[in-house]
Amino acid sequence: MLRAGESVQEAVRRLRKIVERSGLKRELRRRERYEKPSDVRRKAKMRAIRRSKQRAARGG
């Protein structure tokens, strides 16, 4: 929906920001293919390990 005095490019930019903040694009990519529950858990665990290593490296 265009706002008063808003160009199409500005509206597209606004829409992209909304989609990015909502995480919709990431969710759609994640759901493109079926992922086994064990793979989902493994990825989550690896992500947590990576995060904790980064925190430790920063001194946090």
C-alpha distance matrix in Angstrom:
0.0 3.8 6.5 9.7 11.8 9.7 10.7 9.5 12.0 11.0 7.5 9.7 12.2 10.3 9.4 13.1 14.4 12.9 14.4 17.6 18.1 17.8 20.4 18.7 19.9 23.3 23.6 22.7 25.4 27.8 27.5 28.0 31.7 33.9 35.5 38.7 38.8 41.6 39.6 36.8 39.4 41.1 37.9 37.2 40.8 40.8 37.6 39.4 42.5 40.8 39.1 42.4 44.2 41.7 42.2 45.9 45.9 44.1 46.7 44.5
3.8 0.0 3.8 6.6 8.1 6.1 7.5 7.2 10.1 8.8 6.2 9.4 11.5 10.0 10.5 13.9 14.9 14.3 16.3 18.9 19.5 19.9 22.4 21.1 21.9 25.4 26.1 25.3 27.6 30.2 30.2 30.5 34.3 36.7 38.1 41.4 41.6 44.3 42.0 39.2 41.8 43.3 40.0 39.3 42.8 42.6 39.3 41.1 44.1 42.1 40.3 43.7 45.3 42.6 43.0 46.8 46.5 44.5 47.2 45.2
6.5 3.8 0.0 3.8 6.2 5.3 8.3 9.6 11.8 9.5 7.9 11.6 12.7 10.7 12.1 15.5 15.6 15.0 17.7 20.0 20.0 20.7 23.6 22.8 23.9 27.1 27.9 27.5 29.8 32.3 32.5 33.1 36.8 39.1 40.3 43.5 43.4 46.0 43.8 40.8 43.2 44.7 41.4 40.4 43.8 43.7 40.3 41.7 44.8 42.8 40.8 44.0 45.6 42.8 43.0 46.8 46.5 44.3 46.8 44.7
9.7 6.6 3.8 0.0 3.8 5.5 8.8 11.1 13.5 11.4 10.7 14.4 15.5 13.9 15.6 18.8 18.9 18.6 21.4 23.5 23.5 24.4 27.3 26.6 27.5 30.7 31.6 31.2 33.4 35.9 36.2 36.7 40.4 42.8 44.0 47.2 47.1 49.7 47.5 44.6 46.9 48.4 45.0 44.0 47.4 47.2 43.7 45.1 48.2 46.1 44.0 47.2 48.8 45.8 45.9 49.7 49.3 46.9 49.5 47.5
11.8 8.1 6.2 3.8 0.0 3.8 6.6 9.8 11.8 10.0 10.5 14.0 14.7 13.9 16.2 18.8 19.0 19.5 22.2 23.8 24.2 25.5 28.2 27.6 28.1 31.3 32.6 32.1 33.9 36.7 37.2 37.4 41.2 43.7 44.9 48.2 48.3 50.7 48.3 45.4 47.8 49.0 45.5 44.7 48.0 47.5 44.0 45.6 48.4 46.1 44.1 47.4 48.7 45.6 45.9 49.6 48.9 46.5 49.2 47.5
9.7 6.1 5.3 5.5 3.8 0.0 3.8 6.7 8.2 6.3 6.8 10.2 10.9 10.4 12.6 15.1 15.5 16.2 18.7 20.3 20.9 22.3 24.8 24.2 24.4 27.6 29.0 28.5 30.2 33.0 33.6 33.8 37.5 40.1 41.3 44.7 44.8 47.1 44.7 41.9 44.3 45.5 41.9 41.2 44.6 44.0 40.5 42.3 45.0 42.7 40.8 44.1 45.4 42.3 42.8 46.5 45.8 43.6 46.3 44.6
10.7 7.5 8.3 8.8 6.6 3.8 0.0 3.8 5.4 5.3 6.4 8.8 10.0 10.7 12.5 14.4 15.6 16.8 18.6 20.1 21.4 22.9 24.8 24.0 23.7 27.0 28.6 27.7 29.2 32.2 32.8 32.6 36.3 39.2 40.5 44.0 44.4 46.7 44.0 41.5 44.1 45.0 41.4 41.1 44.4 43.6 40.3 42.3 44.9 42.4 40.8 44.3 45.3 42.2 43.0 46.6 45.7 43.7 46.7 45.2
9.5 7.2 9.6 11.1 9.8 6.7 3.8 0.0 3.8 5.4 5.0 6.2 8.6 9.8 10.5 12.3 14.3 15.3 16.4 18.2 20.0 21.1 22.7 21.5 21.0 24.4 26.0 24.7 26.1 29.3 29.8 29.3 33.1 36.0 37.4 41.0 41.6 44.0 41.3 38.9 41.7 42.6 39.0 38.9 42.3 41.5 38.3 40.6 43.2 40.7 39.4 42.9 43.9 41.1 42.1 45.7 44.8 43.1 46.1 44.6
12.0 10.1 11.8 13.5 11.8 8.2 5.4 3.8 0.0 3.8 5.4 5.1 6.1 8.6 9.8 10.6 12.5 14.3 15.3 16.4 18.5 20.1 21.3 20.5 19.6 22.8 24.8 23.7 24.7 27.9 28.8 28.3 32.0 35.0 36.2 39.8 40.4 42.5 39.6 37.3 40.0 40.6 37.0 37.0 40.2 39.1 36.0 38.3 40.7 38.1 36.8 40.3 41.1 38.2 39.3 42.8 41.8 40.0 43.2 41.9
11.0 8.8 9.5 11.4 10.0 6.3 5.3 5.4 3.8 0.0 3.8 5.4 5.0 6.1 8.6 9.9 10.7 12.4 14.3 15.3 16.6 18.5 20.3 19.9 19.5 22.6 24.5 24.0 25.2 28.1 29.1 29.1 32.8 35.5 36.5 39.9 40.2 42.3 39.6 37.0 39.5 40.3 36.6 36.2 39.5 38.6 35.2 37.2 39.7 37.2 35.6 39.0 40.0 37.0 37.8 41.4 40.5 38.5 41.5 40.0
7.5 6.2 7.9 10.7 10.5 6.8 6.4 5.0 5.4 3.8 0.0 3.8 5.4 5.0 6.1 8.6 9.9 10.6 12.3 14.2 15.4 16.6 18.6 17.7 17.8 21.1 22.5 21.8 23.5 26.3 27.0 27.1 30.8 33.4 34.6 38.0 38.3 40.6 38.1 35.4 38.0 39.1 35.6 35.1 38.5 37.9 34.6 36.6 39.4 37.1 35.5 38.9 40.2 37.4 38.1 41.8 41.2 39.3 42.2 40.5
9.7 9.4 11.6 14.4 14.0 10.2 8.8 6.2 5.1 5.4 3.8 0.0 3.8 5.4 5.0 6.2 8.7 9.9 10.5 12.2 14.3 15.4 16.7 15.6 15.0 18.4 20.0 19.1 20.4 23.5 24.2 24.0 27.7 30.5 31.7 35.2 35.8 38.0 35.3 32.8 35.6 36.5 32.9 32.7 36.2 35.4 32.2 34.5 37.1 34.7 33.4 37.0 38.1 35.4 36.4 40.1 39.3 37.7 40.8 39.2
12.2 11.5 12.7 15.5 14.7 10.9 10.0 8.6 6.1 5.0 5.4 3.8 0.0 3.8 5.4 5.1 6.4 8.8 10.0 10.6 12.4 14.4 15.7 15.5 14.8 17.7 19.8 19.5 20.4 23.3 24.6 24.6 28.2 31.0 31.7 35.1 35.5 37.4 34.6 32.1 34.6 35.3 31.7 31.3 34.6 33.6 30.3 32.4 35.0 32.4 31.0 34.5 35.5 32.6 33.5 37.1 36.3 34.5 37.6 36.1
10.3 10.0 10.7 13.9 13.9 10.4 10.7 9.8 8.6 6.1 5.0 5.4 3.8 0.0 3.8 5.5 5.2 6.3 8.8 9.9 10.8 12.5 14.6 14.5 14.8 17.6 19.3 19.3 20.9 23.3 24.4 25.0 28.6 31.0 31.7 35.0 34.9 37.1 34.6 31.8 34.1 35.2 31.6 30.9 34.2 33.6 30.2 32.0 34.8 32.6 30.7 34.1 35.5 32.7 33.3 37.0 36.5 34.6 37.4 35.5
9.4 10.5 12.1 15.6 16.2 12.6 12.5 10.5 9.8 8.6 6.1 5.0 5.4 3.8 0.0 3.8 5.4 5.1 6.2 8.5 10.0 10.7 12.5 11.6 12.0 15.2 16.5 16.1 18.0 20.5 21.3 21.8 25.4 27.8 28.8 32.1 32.2 34.6 32.2 29.4 31.9 33.1 29.7 29.1 32.6 32.2 29.0 30.9 33.9 31.8 30.3 33.7 35.2 32.6 33.4 37.1 36.8 35.2 38.0 36.1
13.1 13.9 15.5 18.8 18.8 15.1 14.4 12.3 10.6 9.9 8.6 6.2 5.1 5.5 3.8 0.0 3.8 5.4 5.1 6.0 8.6 9.9 10.8 10.4 9.7 12.7 14.7 14.5 15.6 18.3 19.6 19.9 23.5 26.0 26.7 30.1 30.4 32.4 29.7 27.2 29.7 30.6 27.0 26.7 30.1 29.3 26.1 28.3 31.0 28.8 27.4 31.0 32.2 29.6 30.7 34.3 33.8 32.3 35.3 33.6
14.4 14.9 15.6 18.9 19.0 15.5 15.6 14.3 12.5 10.7 9.9 8.7 6.4 5.2 5.4 3.8 0.0 3.8 5.5 5.0 6.1 8.5 10.1 10.8 11.0 13.2 15.2 15.9 17.1 19.2 20.8 21.7 25.1 27.3 27.6 30.7 30.5 32.5 29.9 27.1 29.3 30.2 26.6 25.8 29.1 28.5 25.0 26.8 29.6 27.4 25.6 29.0 30.4 27.7 28.3 32.0 31.7 29.9 32.8 30.9
12.9 14.3 15.0 18.6 19.5 16.2 16.8 15.3 14.3 12.4 10.6 9.9 8.8 6.3 5.1 5.4 3.8 0.0 3.8 5.5 5.3 6.2 8.8 9.0 10.4 12.8 13.9 14.7 16.7 18.4 19.6 20.9 24.2 26.2 26.6 29.6 29.2 31.5 29.3 26.2 28.4 29.8 26.4 25.4 28.8 28.7 25.3 26.8 29.9 28.2 26.3 29.6 31.4 28.9 29.3 33.1 33.2 31.5 34.1 31.9
14.4 16.3 17.7 21.4 22.2 18.7 18.6 16.4 15.3 14.3 12.3 10.5 10.0 8.8 6.2 5.1 5.5 3.8 0.0 3.8 5.6 5.2 6.4 5.7 6.7 9.4 10.6 11.0 12.9 14.9 16.0 17.1 20.5 22.6 23.2 26.3 26.2 28.5 26.2 23.3 25.8 27.1 23.7 23.1 26.6 26.4 23.2 25.2 28.2 26.5 25.0 28.5 30.2 28.0 28.8 32.4 32.5 31.2 33.9 31.8
17.6 18.9 20.0 23.5 23.8 20.3 20.1 18.2 16.4 15.3 14.2 12.2 10.6 9.9 8.5 6.0 5.0 5.5 3.8 0.0 3.8 5.5 5.4 6.8 6.7 8.3 10.5 11.7 12.6 14.4 16.3 17.4 20.6 22.6 22.6 25.8 25.6 27.4 24.9 22.0 24.3 25.2 21.7 21.0 24.3 23.8 20.5 22.5 25.3 23.3 21.8 25.3 26.8 24.4 25.3 29.0 28.8 27.5 30.4 28.4
18.1 19.5 20.0 23.5 24.2 20.9 21.4 20.0 18.5 16.6 15.4 14.3 12.4 10.8 10.0 8.6 6.1 5.3 5.6 3.8 0.0 3.8 5.5 8.0 9.4 10.1 11.7 13.7 15.0 16.0 17.8 19.7 22.6 24.1 23.8 26.6 25.9 27.8 25.6 22.4 24.2 25.5 22.1 20.7 24.0 23.9 20.4 21.7 24.8 23.1 21.1 24.3 26.2 23.8 24.2 27.9 28.2 26.6 29.1 26.8
17.8 19.9 20.7 24.4 25.5 22.3 22.9 21.1 20.1 18.5 16.6 15.4 14.4 12.5 10.7 9.9 8.5 6.2 5.2 5.5 3.8 0.0 3.8 5.4 8.2 9.1 9.4 11.5 13.5 14.2 15.4 17.6 20.5 21.8 21.8 24.5 23.7 25.9 24.0 20.7 22.7 24.4 21.3 19.9 23.3 23.7 20.4 21.8 25.1 23.9 22.0 25.2 27.4 25.4 25.7 29.4 30.0 28.7 31.0 28.5
20.4 22.4 23.6 27.3 28.2 24.8 24.8 22.7 21.3 20.3 18.6 16.7 15.7 14.6 12.5 10.8 10.1 8.8 6.4 5.4 5.5 3.8 0.0 3.8 5.6 5.4 6.2 8.7 10.2 10.7 12.5 14.6 17.3 18.7 18.5 21.3 20.7 22.8 20.6 17.5 19.6 21.1 17.9 16.8 20.4 20.5 17.4 19.2 22.4 21.0 19.6 23.0 24.9 23.2 23.9 27.5 28.0 27.0 29.5 27.3
18.7 21.1 22.8 26.6 27.6 24.2 24.0 21.5 20.5 19.9 17.7 15.6 15.5 14.5 11.6 10.4 10.8 9.0 5.7 6.8 8.0 5.4 3.8 0.0 3.8 5.5 5.1 6.2 8.7 9.8 10.6 12.4 15.5 17.2 17.7 20.8 20.7 23.2 21.0 18.1 20.8 22.4 19.3 18.7 22.4 22.6 19.8 21.9 25.1 23.8 22.8 26.2 28.0 26.5 27.4 30.9 31.3 30.6 33.1 30.9
19.9 21.9 23.9 27.5 28.1 24.4 23.7 21.0 19.6 19.5 17.8 15.0 14.8 14.8 12.0 9.7 11.0 10.4 6.7 6.7 9.4 8.2 5.6 3.8 0.0 3.8 5.4 5.2 6.3 8.6 10.0 10.8 14.1 16.4 17.0 20.4 20.8 23.0 20.4 17.9 20.9 21.9 18.6 18.7 22.3 21.9 19.2 21.8 24.6 23.0 22.4 26.0 27.3 25.7 27.2 30.5 30.5 30.0 32.9 31.0
23.3 25.4 27.1 30.7 31.3 27.6 27.0 24.4 22.8 22.6 21.1 18.4 17.7 17.6 15.2 12.7 13.2 12.8 9.4 8.3 10.1 9.1 5.4 5.5 3.8 0.0 3.8 5.5 5.2 6.2 8.7 10.2 12.8 14.6 14.5 17.7 17.9 19.7 17.0 14.5 17.3 18.2 14.8 14.9 18.5 18.1 15.5 18.1 20.9 19.4 18.9 22.5 23.9 22.5 24.1 27.3 27.4 27.2 30.0 28.1
23.6 26.1 27.9 31.6 32.6 29.0 28.6 26.0 24.8 24.5 22.5 20.0 19.8 19.3 16.5 14.7 15.2 13.9 10.6 10.5 11.7 9.4 6.2 5.1 5.4 3.8 0.0 3.8 5.4 5.0 6.2 8.8 11.2 12.5 12.7 15.8 15.8 18.2 16.1 13.3 16.2 17.8 14.9 14.7 18.5 18.8 16.5 18.8 21.9 21.0 20.5 23.8 25.6 24.6 25.9 29.1 29.6 29.5 32.0 29.8
22.7 25.3 27.5 31.2 32.1 28.5 27.7 24.7 23.7 24.0 21.8 19.1 19.5 19.3 16.1 14.5 15.9 14.7 11.0 11.7 13.7 11.5 8.7 6.2 5.2 5.5 3.8 0.0 3.8 5.4 5.2 6.3 9.6 11.7 12.9 16.4 17.2 19.7 17.4 15.2 18.5 19.8 17.1 17.6 21.3 21.3 19.3 22.0 24.8 23.7 23.6 27.0 28.5 27.5 29.1 32.1 32.5 32.4 35.1 33.2
25.4 27.6 29.8 33.4 33.9 30.2 29.2 26.1 24.7 25.2 23.5 20.4 20.4 20.9 18.0 15.6 17.1 16.7 12.9 12.6 15.0 13.5 10.2 8.7 6.3 5.2 5.4 3.8 0.0 3.8 5.4 5.3 8.1 10.8 11.5 15.2 16.4 18.4 15.5 13.8 17.3 17.9 15.0 16.1 19.7 19.1 17.4 20.5 22.8 21.5 21.9 25.4 26.4 25.5 27.5 30.3 30.4 30.7 33.5 31.9
27.8 30.2 32.3 35.9 36.7 33.0 32.2 29.3 27.9 28.1 26.3 23.5 23.3 23.3 20.5 18.3 19.2 18.4 14.9 14.4 16.0 14.2 10.7 9.8 8.6 6.2 5.0 5.4 3.8 0.0 3.8 5.7 7.0 8.5 8.4 11.9 12.8 14.8 12.2 10.2 13.7 14.6 11.9 13.0 16.5 16.4 15.0 17.9 20.3 19.6 20.0 23.3 24.6 24.1 25.9 28.6 29.1 29.6 32.1 30.3
27.5 30.2 32.5 36.2 37.2 33.6 32.8 29.8 28.8 29.1 27.0 24.2 24.6 24.4 21.3 19.6 20.8 19.6 16.0 16.3 17.8 15.4 12.5 10.6 10.0 8.7 6.2 5.2 5.4 3.8 0.0 3.8 5.4 6.6 8.1 11.5 12.7 15.4 13.3 11.6 15.2 16.6 14.5 15.5 19.0 19.3 18.2 20.9 23.5 23.0 23.4 26.5 28.0 27.7 29.4 32.1 32.7 33.2 35.6 33.7
28.0 30.5 33.1 36.7 37.4 33.8 32.6 29.3 28.3 29.1 27.1 24.0 24.6 25.0 21.8 19.9 21.7 20.9 17.1 17.4 19.7 17.6 14.6 12.4 10.8 10.2 8.8 6.3 5.3 5.7 3.8 0.0 3.8 6.9 9.2 12.8 14.9 17.3 14.8 13.9 17.6 18.4 16.3 17.9 21.3 21.0 20.2 23.2 25.4 24.6 25.4 28.6 29.7 29.3 31.3 34.0 34.2 34.8 37.5 35.9
31.7 34.3 36.8 40.4 41.2 37.5 36.3 33.1 32.0 32.8 30.8 27.7 28.2 28.6 25.4 23.5 25.1 24.2 20.5 20.6 22.6 20.5 17.3 15.5 14.1 12.8 11.2 9.6 8.1 7.0 5.4 3.8 0.0 3.8 6.3 9.8 12.4 14.6 12.3 12.1 15.9 16.5 15.0 17.0 20.0 19.9 19.7 22.7 24.6 24.1 25.4 28.3 29.3 29.4 31.5 33.8 34.2 35.2 37.7 36.2
33.9 36.7 39.1 42.8 43.7 40.1 39.2 36.0 35.0 35.5 33.4 30.5 31.0 31.0 27.8 26.0 27.3 26.2 22.6 22.6 24.1 21.8 18.7 17.2 16.4 14.6 12.5 11.7 10.8 8.5 6.6 6.9 3.8 0.0 3.8 6.6 9.3 11.7 10.2 10.2 13.7 14.7 14.0 15.9 18.6 19.1 19.3 21.9 23.8 24.0 25.2 27.8 29.1 29.5 31.5 33.6 34.3 35.5 37.8 36.0
35.5 38.1 40.3 44.0 44.9 41.3 40.5 37.4 36.2 36.5 34.6 31.7 31.7 31.7 28.8 26.7 27.6 26.6 23.2 22.6 23.8 21.8 18.5 17.7 17.0 14.5 12.7 12.9 11.5 8.4 8.1 9.2 6.3 3.8 0.0 3.8 6.4 8.3 6.4 6.6 10.1 11.0 10.5 12.5 15.0 15.5 16.1 18.6 20.3 20.7 22.1 24.5 25.7 26.5 28.4 30.3 31.2 32.6 34.6 33.0
38.7 41.4 43.5 47.2 48.2 44.7 44.0 41.0 39.8 39.9 38.0 35.2 35.1 35.0 32.1 30.1 30.7 29.6 26.3 25.8 26.6 24.5 21.3 20.8 20.4 17.7 15.8 16.4 15.2 11.9 11.5 12.8 9.8 6.6 3.8 0.0 3.8 5.4 5.2 6.4 8.8 9.9 10.8 12.6 14.4 15.4 16.7 18.6 20.1 21.2 22.7 24.6 25.9 27.2 28.9 30.5 31.7 33.3 35.1 33.4
38.8 41.6 43.4 47.1 48.3 44.8 44.4 41.6 40.4 40.2 38.3 35.8 35.5 34.9 32.2 30.4 30.5 29.2 26.2 25.6 25.9 23.7 20.7 20.7 20.8 17.9 15.8 17.2 16.4 12.8 12.7 14.9 12.4 9.3 6.4 3.8 0.0 3.8 5.4 5.0 6.3 8.6 9.9 10.6 12.3 14.3 15.3 16.6 18.4 20.0 21.1 22.7 24.5 25.9 27.1 28.8 30.4 31.8 33.3 31.3
41.6 44.3 46.0 49.7 50.7 47.1 46.7 44.0 42.5 42.3 40.6 38.0 37.4 37.1 34.6 32.4 32.5 31.5 28.5 27.4 27.8 25.9 22.8 23.2 23.0 19.7 18.2 19.7 18.4 14.8 15.4 17.3 14.6 11.7 8.3 5.4 3.8 0.0 3.8 5.4 5.1 6.1 8.6 9.9 10.5 12.2 14.1 15.3 16.4 18.2 19.9 21.1 22.5 24.3 25.8 26.9 28.5 30.4 31.7 30.0
39.6 42.0 43.8 47.5 48.3 44.7 44.0 41.3 39.6 39.6 38.1 35.3 34.6 34.6 32.2 29.7 29.9 29.3 26.2 24.9 25.6 24.0 20.6 21.0 20.4 17.0 16.1 17.4 15.5 12.2 13.3 14.8 12.3 10.2 6.4 5.2 5.4 3.8 0.0 3.8 5.4 4.9 6.1 8.5 9.7 10.4 12.1 14.1 15.2 16.2 18.1 19.9 20.9 22.4 24.2 25.6 26.8 28.6 30.3 28.8
36.8 39.2 40.8 44.6 45.4 41.9 41.5 38.9 37.3 37.0 35.4 32.8 32.1 31.8 29.4 27.2 27.1 26.2 23.3 22.0 22.4 20.7 17.5 18.1 17.9 14.5 13.3 15.2 13.8 10.2 11.6 13.9 12.1 10.2 6.6 6.4 5.0 5.4 3.8 0.0 3.8 5.5 5.3 6.2 8.7 10.0 10.6 12.4 14.4 15.4 16.5 18.5 20.1 21.2 22.7 24.5 25.8 27.2 28.9 27.1
39.4 41.8 43.2 46.9 47.8 44.3 44.1 41.7 40.0 39.5 38.0 35.6 34.6 34.1 31.9 29.7 29.3 28.4 25.8 24.3 24.2 22.7 19.6 20.8 20.9 17.3 16.2 18.5 17.3 13.7 15.2 17.6 15.9 13.7 10.1 8.8 6.3 5.1 5.4 3.8 0.0 3.8 5.5 5.1 6.1 8.6 9.8 10.6 12.3 14.2 15.3 16.5 18.4 20.0 21.1 22.6 24.3 25.9 27.1 25.2
41.1 43.3 44.7 48.4 49.0 45.5 45.0 42.6 40.6 40.3 39.1 36.5 35.3 35.2 33.1 30.6 30.2 29.8 27.1 25.2 25.5 24.4 21.1 22.4 21.9 18.2 17.8 19.8 17.9 14.6 16.6 18.4 16.5 14.7 11.0 9.9 8.6 6.1 4.9 5.5 3.8 0.0 3.8 5.5 5.1 6.1 8.5 9.9 10.5 12.2 14.2 15.4 16.5 18.3 20.0 21.1 22.5 24.5 25.9 24.4
37.9 40.0 41.4 45.0 45.5 41.9 41.4 39.0 37.0 36.6 35.6 32.9 31.7 31.6 29.7 27.0 26.6 26.4 23.7 21.7 22.1 21.3 17.9 19.3 18.6 14.8 14.9 17.1 15.0 11.9 14.5 16.3 15.0 14.0 10.5 10.8 9.9 8.6 6.1 5.3 5.5 3.8 0.0 3.8 5.4 5.1 6.0 8.6 9.8 10.4 12.2 14.2 15.3 16.4 18.3 19.9 21.0 22.6 24.4 23.0
37.2 39.3 40.4 44.0 44.7 41.2 41.1 38.9 37.0 36.2 35.1 32.7 31.3 30.9 29.1 26.7 25.8 25.4 23.1 21.0 20.7 19.9 16.8 18.7 18.7 14.9 14.7 17.6 16.1 13.0 15.5 17.9 17.0 15.9 12.5 12.6 10.6 9.9 8.5 6.2 5.1 5.5 3.8 0.0 3.8 5.5 5.1 6.2 8.7 9.9 10.5 12.4 14.3 15.4 16.6 18.4 20.0 21.3 22.8 20.8
40.8 42.8 43.8 47.4 48.0 44.6 44.4 42.3 40.2 39.5 38.5 36.2 34.6 34.2 32.6 30.1 29.1 28.8 26.6 24.3 24.0 23.3 20.4 22.4 22.3 18.5 18.5 21.3 19.7 16.5 19.0 21.3 20.0 18.6 15.0 14.4 12.3 10.5 9.7 8.7 6.1 5.1 5.4 3.8 0.0 3.8 5.4 5.1 6.2 8.6 9.8 10.6 12.4 14.3 15.4 16.5 18.4 20.1 21.2 19.6
40.8 42.6 43.7 47.2 47.5 44.0 43.6 41.5 39.1 38.6 37.9 35.4 33.6 33.6 32.2 29.3 28.5 28.7 26.4 23.8 23.9 23.7 20.5 22.6 21.9 18.1 18.8 21.3 19.1 16.4 19.3 21.0 19.9 19.1 15.5 15.4 14.3 12.2 10.4 10.0 8.6 6.1 5.1 5.5 3.8 0.0 3.8 5.4 5.0 6.1 8.5 9.9 10.5 12.3 14.2 15.3 16.4 18.4 20.0 18.9
37.6 39.3 40.3 43.7 44.0 40.5 40.3 38.3 36.0 35.2 34.6 32.2 30.3 30.2 29.0 26.1 25.0 25.3 23.2 20.5 20.4 20.4 17.4 19.8 19.2 15.5 16.5 19.3 17.4 15.0 18.2 20.2 19.7 19.3 16.1 16.7 15.3 14.1 12.1 10.6 9.8 8.5 6.0 5.1 5.4 3.8 0.0 3.8 5.5 5.1 6.1 8.7 9.9 10.6 12.4 14.3 15.3 16.7 18.6 17.1
39.4 41.1 41.7 45.1 45.6 42.3 42.3 40.6 38.3 37.2 36.6 34.5 32.4 32.0 30.9 28.3 26.8 26.8 25.2 22.5 21.7 21.8 19.2 21.9 21.8 18.1 18.8 22.0 20.5 17.9 20.9 23.2 22.7 21.9 18.6 18.6 16.6 15.3 14.1 12.4 10.6 9.9 8.6 6.2 5.1 5.4 3.8 0.0 3.8 5.4 5.0 6.2 8.6 9.9 10.6 12.3 14.2 15.4 16.6 14.8
42.5 44.1 44.8 48.2 48.4 45.0 44.9 43.2 40.7 39.7 39.4 37.1 35.0 34.8 33.9 31.0 29.6 29.9 28.2 25.3 24.8 25.1 22.4 25.1 24.6 20.9 21.9 24.8 22.8 20.3 23.5 25.4 24.6 23.8 20.3 20.1 18.4 16.4 15.2 14.4 12.3 10.5 9.8 8.7 6.2 5.0 5.5 3.8 0.0 3.8 5.4 5.2 6.2 8.6 9.9 10.6 12.3 14.3 15.4 14.3
40.8 42.1 42.8 46.1 46.1 42.7 42.4 40.7 38.1 37.2 37.1 34.7 32.4 32.6 31.8 28.8 27.4 28.2 26.5 23.3 23.1 23.9 21.0 23.8 23.0 19.4 21.0 23.7 21.5 19.6 23.0 24.6 24.1 24.0 20.7 21.2 20.0 18.2 16.2 15.4 14.2 12.2 10.4 9.9 8.6 6.1 5.1 5.4 3.8 0.0 3.8 5.5 5.2 6.2 8.7 9.9 10.5 12.5 14.4 13.7
39.1 40.3 40.8 44.0 44.1 40.8 40.8 39.4 36.8 35.6 35.5 33.4 31.0 30.7 30.3 27.4 25.6 26.3 25.0 21.8 21.1 22.0 19.6 22.8 22.4 18.9 20.5 23.6 21.9 20.0 23.4 25.4 25.4 25.2 22.1 22.7 21.1 19.9 18.1 16.5 15.3 14.2 12.2 10.5 9.8 8.5 6.1 5.0 5.4 3.8 0.0 3.8 5.5 5.2 6.3 8.7 9.9 10.7 12.5 11.1
42.4 43.7 44.0 47.2 47.4 44.1 44.3 42.9 40.3 39.0 38.9 37.0 34.5 34.1 33.7 31.0 29.0 29.6 28.5 25.3 24.3 25.2 23.0 26.2 26.0 22.5 23.8 27.0 25.4 23.3 26.5 28.6 28.3 27.8 24.5 24.6 22.7 21.1 19.9 18.5 16.5 15.4 14.2 12.4 10.6 9.9 8.7 6.2 5.2 5.5 3.8 0.0 3.8 5.4 5.0 6.2 8.6 9.9 10.6 9.1
44.2 45.3 45.6 48.8 48.7 45.4 45.3 43.9 41.1 40.0 40.2 38.1 35.5 35.5 35.2 32.2 30.4 31.4 30.2 26.8 26.2 27.4 24.9 28.0 27.3 23.9 25.6 28.5 26.4 24.6 28.0 29.7 29.3 29.1 25.7 25.9 24.5 22.5 20.9 20.1 18.4 16.5 15.3 14.3 12.4 10.5 9.9 8.6 6.2 5.2 5.5 3.8 0.0 3.8 5.4 5.1 6.1 8.7 9.9 9.8
41.7 42.6 42.8 45.8 45.6 42.3 42.2 41.1 38.2 37.0 37.4 35.4 32.6 32.7 32.6 29.6 27.7 28.9 28.0 24.4 23.8 25.4 23.2 26.5 25.7 22.5 24.6 27.5 25.5 24.1 27.7 29.3 29.4 29.5 26.5 27.2 25.9 24.3 22.4 21.2 20.0 18.3 16.4 15.4 14.3 12.3 10.6 9.9 8.6 6.2 5.2 5.4 3.8 0.0 3.8 5.4 5.0 6.3 8.7 8.7
42.2 43.0 43.0 45.9 45.9 42.8 43.0 42.1 39.3 37.8 38.1 36.4 33.5 33.3 33.4 30.7 28.3 29.3 28.8 25.3 24.2 25.7 23.9 27.4 27.2 24.1 25.9 29.1 27.5 25.9 29.4 31.3 31.5 31.5 28.4 28.9 27.1 25.8 24.2 22.7 21.1 20.0 18.3 16.6 15.4 14.2 12.4 10.6 9.9 8.7 6.3 5.0 5.4 3.8 0.0 3.8 5.4 5.2 6.3 5.1
45.9 46.8 46.8 49.7 49.6 46.5 46.6 45.7 42.8 41.4 41.8 40.1 37.1 37.0 37.1 34.3 32.0 33.1 32.4 29.0 27.9 29.4 27.5 30.9 30.5 27.3 29.1 32.1 30.3 28.6 32.1 34.0 33.8 33.6 30.3 30.5 28.8 26.9 25.6 24.5 22.6 21.1 19.9 18.4 16.5 15.3 14.3 12.3 10.6 9.9 8.7 6.2 5.1 5.4 3.8 0.0 3.8 5.4 5.1 5.5
45.9 46.5 46.5 49.3 48.9 45.8 45.7 44.8 41.8 40.5 41.2 39.3 36.3 36.5 36.8 33.8 31.7 33.2 32.5 28.8 28.2 30.0 28.0 31.3 30.5 27.4 29.6 32.5 30.4 29.1 32.7 34.2 34.2 34.3 31.2 31.7 30.4 28.5 26.8 25.8 24.3 22.5 21.0 20.0 18.4 16.4 15.3 14.2 12.3 10.5 9.9 8.6 6.1 5.0 5.4 3.8 0.0 3.8 5.4 7.5
44.1 44.5 44.3 46.9 46.5 43.6 43.7 43.1 40.0 38.5 39.3 37.7 34.5 34.6 35.2 32.3 29.9 31.5 31.2 27.5 26.6 28.7 27.0 30.6 30.0 27.2 29.5 32.4 30.7 29.6 33.2 34.8 35.2 35.5 32.6 33.3 31.8 30.4 28.6 27.2 25.9 24.5 22.6 21.3 20.1 18.4 16.7 15.4 14.3 12.5 10.7 9.9 8.7 6.3 5.2 5.4 3.8 0.0 3.8 5.6
46.7 47.2 46.8 49.5 49.2 46.3 46.7 46.1 43.2 41.5 42.2 40.8 37.6 37.4 38.0 35.3 32.8 34.1 33.9 30.4 29.1 31.0 29.5 33.1 32.9 30.0 32.0 35.1 33.5 32.1 35.6 37.5 37.7 37.8 34.6 35.1 33.3 31.7 30.3 28.9 27.1 25.9 24.4 22.8 21.2 20.0 18.6 16.6 15.4 14.4 12.5 10.6 9.9 8.7 6.3 5.1 5.4 3.8 0.0 3.8
44.5 45.2 44.7 47.5 47.5 44.6 45.2 44.6 41.9 40.0 40.5 39.2 36.1 35.5 36.1 33.6 30.9 31.9 31.8 28.4 26.8 28.5 27.3 30.9 31.0 28.1 29.8 33.2 31.9 30.3 33.7 35.9 36.2 36.0 33.0 33.4 31.3 30.0 28.8 27.1 25.2 24.4 23.0 20.8 19.6 18.9 17.1 14.8 14.3 13.7 11.1 9.1 9.8 8.7 5.1 5.5 7.5 5.6 3.8 0.0
